[in-house]
């Protein structure tokens, strides 16, 4: 299974950030070989004030 470099992550950010601004970077590795070692990231789709989390932030699937 993938192992994250930290047990948990959190971030605070000010209001009115520009679109595309970096908020948080996460990192995980997998001890498998080749394609089985590939780690992909995605957000768990929650809601913020009734709107989908993905309407506020996005994640780069290959880099976290």
Phi, psi and omega in degrees: 000148177300147178239125178278150181288343174229153179290321177214160181230147173210158180211147172239141178217152179284172178283162172061041174289152176290148176301135180089000180294140177288128180254315186201144175239132177242159180216135175221151176230159178229131185283355179292179181252152172057223182302329180290344178269355182289131178250130176241143184248149172202158178275142169283123189285096175260191179230145177234114182051040177087349180259149178299141178305323182295348175279350179253320183222161175223169180229142173278113188301325184273334187245346181080000000 
